[in-house]
Amino acid sequence: MTWDGKNLYEIQESIGTSLKGRRVQMNLSQEELSERSGVSPSSIARLETGKGNISLLNLLSLLKELDLLNELQLIFRDPSLSLALLAKSKTKKPRQRVRKQKVEPPNKNKTWVWGNQNE
């Protein structure tokens, strides 16, 4: 299934339908999934019908309980493992921070005296 040419609402509906299929495949009711994930049954119903948004944390909880969290990890893999990024980082020199040097006042080591106290 590709999402090219679909708007975001159609993609949201496709995700909901897919998650519902996974829930049914695992022989779970919305109430059972709700108890396991901590996501309200109404949020699950809204997601599955594509009629409303749920929070990212709720989506992650559902994916975890439906054993789909690793699928999401494939999309958001560690950027430090990317060969292209490693090559790019080696060609670019890091900027060095240059600090302004302190200028010492000319009379720093002299003791200040009020008036003519030496007399």
Secondary structure, DSSP 8 states (H G I E B T S, - for coil): ---TT--HHHHHHHHHHHHHHHHHHTT--HHHHHHHH---HHHHHHHHHTSS---HHHHHHHHHHTT-HHHHHHHT--GGG-HHHHHHHHHS-------------TTTTS----SSTT-
